[in-house]
């Protein structure tokens, strides 16, 4: 208690307030800091890295059951400098996190070894589906890798009118020399055609809908 305010308040029902004289949750941390941060730090204060099977970690667990690890967790790992997010027990043998952020700014979903952008150490995303082991095949230059027994990537327009779903592949040579290939599934106003087109622009802004297709395929019937 300091200057007519509680620094630490423990209610009779067990609710705890730090900087809060009327805590309404099990733990409330409050600070008036208009130009700075208010943080809670969980720190494993050691210089030991641990091992791959028993790494040095600091974790936060959110539990909704009497079971010890029926839980959502966030875990910072000193051994590989990665951060894991997941459900279950991250200390169990063979555990794979739902999401892994590695120290090269790569993101892995359903893998703890995201194998994307490994040749240039740039940010990337690796999504692993079913039937893939923890060290899957990959293209070391790809920023996005989707890997599974059956890999599918779906891009959907929620409107059936003039809007379309597009994949745009651009080479930005300079601010006045940008080149774009567009693969597009058109909407109802264009008879749901498949378009493949090329366009050059002279600014950083680009609208894929303004491309005049070099190839246009009607969806009536099928192509074999």
N, C-alpha and C positions, 0 to 999 in steps of 0.2 A: 504494500500500500504506500503510495507516494503522491504527495501534492493533491490529496483528496481524490485520487484515482487508483484503481487496482492495477498493479503490474501483472499479478497472477491471481486469478479467481477460480476457486473450486467450489461449485455448488453442492448442495446436499445430495442431489441426484447423480452426482459424478461428472456433470458437464464441466469442462475446463476452458477458461478463457485466458489468453495471454494478450494483454492490452485491451481486453474486453471485459467490462464489469458485469455484463449480463449475457453470458454465453448460452446459446440455444442449441448447440451441437456438442458432441463428445469432446471436440477440440476446436476452438476458434482462435485464430491468430489475427490480430488487428493492429495496424499501425497507420497513422496519417502521414503519408510521405508523398506529397504532390509531385516531386521532381525526381523520385528514385524508385527503387524496387522494394517490395515486401516479399520475402522468400522464406521457405522452409528447406533446410539442408539436411539430408541424410548422408553422413560421411563415414566411410570406412578409412580411418586415419592410419594407413600403413604404407610402407614402401615396397611391399611384397606383391608381385603380380599374380601369384598362384599358377595353376596349370590349366590346360585345355579342359580337363575333366573336373577340375576343382578350382575355378578362377576366383580371384578376389573381386567381390561385388558389393554394391550398395543397392538396396531394393526397397520398393514401396508396394505393399500388398493390400488389395481391396477384397475383403472376404464377405460372402453372403451366405455362409453355411457353417455348421459346426465342424465340418471337415477342415483339416489344416490347409490344404491347398486347392479347395474349390474356390478359385480366386483369380482376379485380374491383377497382373503385376507389371511394374516398370522396373527394369534392372539395368544399372550402369556397371560395366564390366572393365576391370583394369587390365586383365590379361590381353585382350585384343582391342581395347578402347571402343567397343561397340556398345550400343544400347538396345536392349530387347524389350518388346511389348508382347504380352501374350496371356494365355489362360492355362492354369495348371501349376505344376511344380517345376520351375526352371532349374532346380538342382538335381532333378531325376536324370538317370542315364538315358541318352538319346533324345532328350527333349528338344523340339524344334519350335522356336518362337513364331507367333503369328506375324510379327513385324520386326525386322532388324534394321537399325540404322548403323552403318559402319563408319569408321573414322575417315573414309574417303568420300563421304557424303553420298554413298550408294544406299538404296533401299531394297530390302529383300522381303517379299511376302511369302510365307511358308518355307523359308530357308534362312539359315544363319550364315550362309556364304553367298551373298549376292554376286553373281558372275556377269556383271555388265560393266562396260567402260573400264575394264581392267588394264587396257593398253595405254590409256591416257589419264587415268586417275581423276576422271570427271564424274559429276553426279549422274546417277542412272537408276533404273528400276528393273528388278528381276522378279517376275511372278512365277512361282512354281506350283504346278497342279499336282494331280495324283500320279503315282507310279514313278516318281523321280527321286533319286538318292540325293544326299546332301551335297554332293559335288557333281552337278549335272554338266551337260554339254553347254557351250555358250559361244557367242561371237564376242571376242574381247573388245571390239570397237563399238558395239551396239549400245546405245543409251537405254533402250527398252528391249527386254528379253521376256517372252512369254513361253513357258515350257511345261508340257504335260504329255501324257499319252496321246491325248487329242487336244491340240491347242486351237483355240478359237478367239478371235478378236472381233467384237461387234461394235460398229459405230452406227448410232440410230438417231434419226431426226424425229422429233415428237410431232411434227406437222406433216400431213400428207399433201400439202399444197405446193407452193413455189419453193419451199425450203428443200435442201438436199443434205445428204451425208457425204462428207468429202475427206480425202486424204491429200494433203498438200506437201509436196517435196520441193524445197526451195534451195537455191544456191545464191547466197548474198555475196556478190563479188564486190560491190561498192554501193554507196547510197543512191547512185543513179544508174545502177546496172544489176538488177535483181531478176533471177530467172526461176520460173515456177512450172512444175508439172502437177496437174490436178487429176485425181481419180475421183469420180463423183457418181453417186446414185441419186438421180433426179427424182423430184416429187410428181404429183398428179398432173400439174400444169405442163409437164414435159413428158407425159406418158410413161413415167417411171423408167426412163431410159438410162443406160449406163454410158457415162461420158469419160473420155480421156482427152485432155487438152493441155496446151502449152501456152505460156504467156510471159512477157517481159514487162517489168514495171520500173519506174524511175524514182520511186520513193519507198520508204520503209513500210507503208501501209499497203495491204493487199486484200482484195475481196475475191475469194474463189468463185463466187457466183457470176463474176464478170468475164470469166474465161469462155471463149468460143471454142467448143470442143472440136478437136481434130478428128476424133472418132466418136460416133454416137451409135449405140446398139439398142434396138427396140426389144423390149422384153416379151413381145408376142412370140410364142413358140420357144425354142431353146437352141442353144449352141452346143455342139458336141465336137 
